[in-house]
Amino acid sequence: MKSLIFLRHAKTEHLYDAPNDFGRNLTENGRRTAQKVSEIFSENKIQPDVILCSTANRTRQTLDIFLQNNDCKPDILMLENLYLASASDIYSIIQSYKKYNAIMVIGHNDGLSLLASMLSAKDCPTLSTSALIVFNFKKEIELEKGNIELFINPKAL
């Protein structure tokens, strides 16, 4: 069985408060929400083998919060091409790491939400900031074959 985990970065400051989009920081509310989501994830004892993370400031900060709240020791790869990547680009990146059984991607919308809906065997929610979704696949990660094992909607916390 293969698992694929998507974590959208937490809430960020407005673009006019940052030097540029790439450098935007998490807000205090974003940090609190990311903390809660990562604690719930930890309680579910899901262990990614590898984390593929966009190099944008907000995704790196979200990763740091996630790692502080989880005992997992995955390989961590910072990938510039995940920054604002399209769904097809993210899917191609994931396919490059299919040797891993549990892949986590920390990235951005619209790419993450669109790919989540393309992977899901059933209806899939849009990923708001700090949302986390875990898919299971019987054999390989394939479009329309993913079963949602866990969805953490930060708006419901």
HELIX and SHEET records of a PDB file:
HELIX    1   1 LEU A   15  ASP A   17  5                                   3    
HELIX    2   2 GLU A   28  GLU A   43  1                                  16    
HELIX    3   3 ASN A   57  GLN A   68  1                                  12    
HELIX    4   4 GLU A   80  LEU A   82  5                                   3    
HELIX    5   5 ALA A   87  GLN A   95  1                                   9    
HELIX    6   6 GLY A  111  LEU A  119  1                                   9    
HELIX    7   7 PRO A  154  ALA A  156  5                                   3    
SHEET    1   A 6 ASP A  75  LEU A  79  0                                        
SHEET    2   A 6 VAL A  50  SER A  54  1                                        
SHEET    3   A 6 ALA A 102  GLY A 107  1                                        
SHEET    4   A 6 LYS A   2  ARG A   8  1                                        
SHEET    5   A 6 LEU A 132  PHE A 137 -1                                        
SHEET    6   A 6 ASN A 147  ILE A 152 -1                                        
END                                                                             
